[in-house]
Amino acid sequence: MQLEKIMYIRKLVVIVVLFQLNSISAQNENTSYKNSEQFKDFGKKSIQIAYEQITGLKNGALLVRLQTSERKISALKNMGKTPKEKEQALYEATQVELQQIKENKQIIRAFLQEFKFCPVYFFYAHSSDSIIKKKFKNIFLDTNLTVDPNIYLKETYFLFAEKDAVYNSSIGFPDDEQAAKITESGDIIKHVAIVVKDKFFHQLKDPFPFYVKGYDLTKYNLYIEKLNTKISSFYQEELIQNKIREALLRKKKEKAASRLLKKERKKKAKSSHNTNEN
């Protein structure tokens, strides 16, 4: 009986160890998609890049990408074999389309009412490639979701925003040439109300306040108000922090120059002393 108990305990230990090893392996697999070179000096780069992004946005614009559910609507319209099934599929497609229109109008209304940090423009997801290529003609939407040729981008710097998921991103800080060829991947952390992204549609990184949690469409004004507050506060904080960083850098340079001057003086004094002795 005692032997059986010992064998049972050993089996449990083996199971626990195997489970832990599998967990570690899974964690390694989940992070293996990250390019280590892009994450080099991540902390230092993230602070500097966040400062460049927030100051750029203050003088630039936020471009909000809206979905159309085109694929889902098209698939529904092509479903059904009998007239009754086709009628039901068409009804469902219409409901999806109406719901997407309602969501898009709510997003536009929320941004126009609550986001004051910089100008905002709206466009459909199917125009993404044109915008990446900086082809802005006949792209932007009015409040009725109609393309308005009179709306054009005046600003040169812009970031994107959209309702999406936040990822444990595979992307660090590649240069523009690399970033243009990279598709962001990684484990989804959560679906959120709004995510701010760079010009390649890659999500931004801390310390930039690049997302706001939420899922209730009726509370979208609240989410955008939070986004505006977080971004505005971050801008003010970064201005102060950047002044501190510049002051510290100046002080560091002054100290380095002072040390160099002392070193040169000692060198001259020693040379003069040797000359007098001779």
C-alpha positions as CSV (number, residue, x, y, z in Angstrom):
1,M,0.0,0.0,0.0
2,Q,2.8,2.4,0.9
3,L,4.6,1.5,-2.4
4,E,1.5,2.3,-4.4
5,K,1.2,5.7,-2.7
6,I,4.8,6.5,-3.5
7,M,4.3,5.5,-7.2
8,Y,1.2,7.7,-7.3
9,I,3.1,10.7,-5.9
10,R,5.9,10.2,-8.4
11,K,3.4,10.2,-11.3
12,L,1.9,13.5,-10.1
13,V,5.3,15.0,-9.9
14,V,6.1,13.9,-13.5
15,I,2.8,15.4,-14.7
16,V,3.4,18.7,-13.0
17,V,7.0,18.9,-14.4
18,L,5.8,18.1,-17.9
19,F,3.0,20.8,-17.6
20,Q,5.5,23.4,-16.6
21,L,7.9,22.5,-19.4
22,N,5.0,22.8,-21.9
23,S,4.1,26.2,-20.5
24,I,7.7,27.4,-20.8
25,S,7.8,26.1,-24.4
26,A,4.5,27.8,-25.2
27,Q,5.8,31.1,-23.8
28,N,9.0,30.8,-25.9
29,E,6.9,30.1,-29.0
30,N,4.7,33.2,-28.3
31,T,7.7,35.5,-28.2
32,S,9.8,33.8,-31.0
33,Y,8.0,36.0,-33.6
34,K,9.8,39.1,-32.2
35,N,12.8,40.4,-34.1
36,S,15.4,40.9,-31.4
37,E,17.3,43.5,-33.5
38,Q,14.2,45.7,-33.6
39,F,13.9,45.6,-29.8
40,K,17.5,46.6,-29.1
41,D,17.7,49.6,-26.7
42,F,13.9,49.5,-26.6
43,G,13.5,51.6,-23.4
44,K,15.6,54.6,-24.7
45,K,14.1,54.5,-28.2
46,S,10.5,54.2,-26.9
47,I,10.8,57.5,-24.9
48,Q,12.4,59.4,-27.8
49,I,10.0,58.1,-30.4
50,A,7.0,58.7,-28.2
51,Y,8.1,62.3,-27.9
52,E,8.5,62.7,-31.6
53,Q,5.1,61.1,-32.2
54,I,3.2,63.3,-29.7
55,T,4.8,66.5,-30.9
56,G,4.3,65.5,-34.5
57,L,0.6,64.8,-33.8
58,K,0.1,68.1,-32.1
59,N,1.1,69.8,-35.4
60,G,-0.4,67.1,-37.5
61,A,-3.6,65.1,-37.8
62,L,-5.3,61.9,-36.7
63,L,-6.8,59.8,-39.5
64,V,-9.6,57.5,-38.3
65,R,-10.1,54.3,-40.3
66,L,-13.7,53.0,-40.5
67,Q,-14.8,49.5,-41.5
68,T,-17.5,48.6,-44.1
69,S,-18.0,44.9,-43.4
70,E,-17.9,44.4,-47.1
71,R,-16.8,40.8,-47.1
72,K,-19.4,39.7,-44.5
73,I,-22.2,41.6,-46.4
74,S,-21.1,40.1,-49.7
75,A,-20.9,36.6,-48.3
76,L,-24.4,36.9,-46.8
77,K,-25.9,38.2,-50.0
78,N,-24.5,35.1,-51.8
79,M,-26.0,32.6,-49.3
80,G,-29.1,30.6,-49.6
81,K,-30.5,28.1,-52.2
82,T,-34.2,28.5,-51.9
83,P,-36.0,31.9,-52.3
84,K,-36.8,31.9,-48.6
85,E,-33.2,31.3,-47.6
86,K,-32.0,34.0,-50.0
87,E,-34.5,36.4,-48.6
88,Q,-33.3,35.7,-45.0
89,A,-29.7,36.1,-46.1
90,L,-30.4,39.4,-47.8
91,Y,-32.2,40.6,-44.6
92,E,-29.2,39.6,-42.5
93,A,-26.8,41.4,-44.9
94,T,-28.9,44.6,-44.7
95,Q,-28.9,44.4,-40.9
96,V,-25.1,44.1,-40.8
97,E,-24.8,47.0,-43.2
98,L,-27.1,49.2,-41.1
99,Q,-25.3,48.3,-37.9
100,Q,-21.9,49.2,-39.5
101,I,-23.3,52.5,-40.7
102,K,-24.6,53.3,-37.2
103,E,-21.3,52.4,-35.6
104,N,-19.3,54.5,-38.1
105,K,-21.6,57.5,-37.6
106,Q,-21.2,57.2,-33.8
107,I,-17.4,57.1,-34.1
108,I,-17.4,60.2,-36.3
109,R,-19.7,62.0,-34.0
110,A,-17.7,61.1,-30.9
111,F,-14.4,62.3,-32.4
112,L,-15.9,65.6,-33.7
113,Q,-17.4,66.3,-30.3
114,E,-14.7,65.1,-28.0
115,F,-11.3,65.1,-29.7
116,K,-9.7,68.5,-29.6
117,F,-5.9,67.7,-29.6
118,C,-5.5,68.0,-33.4
119,P,-7.6,67.9,-36.6
120,V,-9.4,64.5,-37.4
121,Y,-10.1,63.0,-40.8
122,F,-12.2,59.8,-41.6
123,F,-11.8,57.2,-44.3
124,Y,-12.9,53.7,-45.2
125,A,-10.6,50.7,-44.7
126,H,-10.6,49.9,-48.4
127,S,-8.7,53.2,-49.0
128,S,-5.8,52.2,-46.7
129,D,-3.4,51.4,-49.5
130,S,-4.0,54.7,-51.2
131,I,-3.3,56.6,-48.0
132,I,-0.1,54.7,-47.3
133,K,1.0,55.7,-50.8
134,K,-0.1,59.3,-49.9
135,K,-2.8,59.4,-52.5
136,F,-5.3,61.5,-50.6
137,K,-7.6,62.6,-53.4
138,N,-11.3,61.5,-53.0
139,I,-10.6,59.6,-49.9
140,F,-12.0,61.4,-46.9
141,L,-15.6,61.1,-45.7
142,D,-18.1,63.7,-44.4
143,T,-20.4,63.1,-41.5
144,N,-22.8,61.2,-43.8
145,L,-20.1,58.7,-44.7
146,T,-19.9,60.1,-48.2
147,V,-16.6,60.8,-49.9
148,D,-16.1,64.5,-50.1
149,P,-13.6,65.7,-52.7
150,N,-13.4,69.1,-50.9
151,I,-11.9,67.4,-47.8
152,Y,-8.2,67.1,-48.2
153,L,-5.3,66.6,-45.8
154,K,-3.6,69.9,-45.0
155,E,-1.1,68.5,-42.5
156,T,2.1,66.6,-43.4
157,Y,2.4,64.5,-40.3
158,F,-0.4,62.1,-39.3
159,L,-1.1,59.0,-37.2
160,F,-4.0,56.5,-37.6
161,A,-6.7,55.4,-35.2
162,E,-9.3,52.7,-35.3
163,K,-11.5,50.4,-33.3
164,D,-9.3,47.3,-33.1
165,A,-7.4,44.9,-30.8
166,V,-4.2,45.6,-28.9
167,Y,-1.4,43.1,-29.6
168,N,1.7,41.8,-27.9
169,S,3.4,43.2,-31.0
170,S,6.0,41.5,-33.1
171,I,7.4,44.8,-34.1
172,G,10.0,46.9,-32.3
173,F,11.5,50.0,-33.9
174,P,12.4,49.1,-37.5
175,D,13.4,51.9,-39.9
176,D,10.9,53.1,-42.4
177,E,12.2,50.9,-45.2
178,Q,11.7,47.8,-43.1
179,A,8.5,48.9,-41.5
180,A,6.8,49.4,-44.9
181,K,7.4,45.6,-45.6
182,I,6.4,44.3,-42.2
183,T,3.0,43.0,-41.2
184,E,2.3,43.3,-37.5
185,S,1.5,40.0,-35.7
186,G,1.4,38.7,-32.2
187,D,-1.0,37.5,-29.5
188,I,-4.1,39.6,-29.0
189,I,-4.2,41.1,-25.5
190,K,-7.6,42.6,-25.7
191,H,-10.2,44.2,-28.1
192,V,-10.5,47.9,-27.3
193,A,-12.5,51.0,-28.3
194,I,-9.6,52.8,-30.1
195,V,-6.0,52.1,-31.0
196,V,-3.6,54.7,-32.3
197,K,-1.2,53.5,-35.0
198,D,1.8,54.8,-37.0
199,K,1.8,55.6,-40.7
200,F,2.3,51.9,-41.5
201,F,-0.8,50.9,-39.4
202,H,1.5,49.4,-36.7
203,Q,0.2,50.1,-33.1
204,L,2.2,52.6,-31.1
205,K,4.1,51.7,-27.9
206,D,4.3,52.8,-24.3
207,P,4.8,55.4,-23.0
208,F,2.5,56.9,-25.7
209,P,-1.1,56.4,-24.5
210,F,-2.0,54.6,-27.7
211,Y,-5.3,52.9,-26.7
212,V,-8.5,53.3,-24.7
213,K,-10.4,50.3,-23.3
214,G,-14.1,49.8,-24.0
215,Y,-16.6,48.0,-26.2
216,D,-20.0,49.7,-25.6
217,L,-20.8,51.7,-28.7
218,T,-23.2,53.9,-26.7
219,K,-20.2,55.1,-24.6
220,Y,-18.0,56.0,-27.5
221,N,-18.0,59.7,-26.6
222,L,-16.6,58.8,-23.2
223,Y,-13.9,56.7,-24.8
224,I,-12.8,59.5,-27.1
225,E,-12.9,62.0,-24.3
226,K,-10.5,59.8,-22.4
227,L,-8.3,59.5,-25.4
228,N,-8.2,63.2,-25.8
229,T,-7.4,63.7,-22.1
230,K,-4.7,61.1,-22.1
231,I,-3.0,62.4,-25.2
232,S,-3.2,66.0,-24.1
233,S,-1.8,65.2,-20.7
234,F,1.0,63.1,-22.2
235,Y,1.9,66.0,-24.5
236,Q,2.3,68.4,-21.6
237,E,4.3,65.9,-19.6
238,E,6.6,65.2,-22.5
239,L,7.3,68.9,-23.1
240,I,8.4,69.1,-19.5
241,Q,10.3,65.8,-19.5
242,N,12.0,66.8,-22.8
243,K,13.2,70.1,-21.2
244,I,14.6,68.1,-18.3
245,R,16.3,65.7,-20.7
246,E,17.8,68.6,-22.7
247,A,19.0,70.2,-19.4
248,L,20.6,67.0,-18.2
249,L,22.2,66.5,-21.6
250,R,23.6,70.1,-21.5
251,K,24.9,69.5,-18.0
252,K,26.5,66.3,-19.1
253,K,28.2,68.0,-22.0
254,E,29.3,70.9,-19.8
255,K,30.9,68.4,-17.3
256,A,32.6,66.6,-20.1
257,A,33.9,69.9,-21.5
258,S,35.1,70.9,-18.0
259,R,36.9,67.6,-17.4
260,L,38.6,68.0,-20.8
261,L,39.6,71.5,-20.0
262,K,41.1,70.5,-16.6
263,K,42.9,67.6,-18.4
264,E,44.4,70.0,-20.9
265,R,45.5,72.5,-18.2
266,K,47.2,69.7,-16.2
267,K,48.9,68.6,-19.4
268,K,50.1,72.1,-20.1
269,A,51.2,72.6,-16.5
270,K,53.2,69.4,-16.5
271,S,54.8,70.3,-19.8
272,S,55.7,73.8,-18.5
273,H,57.2,72.2,-15.3
274,N,59.3,69.8,-17.3
275,T,60.6,72.7,-19.5
276,N,61.6,74.8,-16.5
277,E,63.5,71.8,-15.0
278,N,65.5,71.5,-18.2
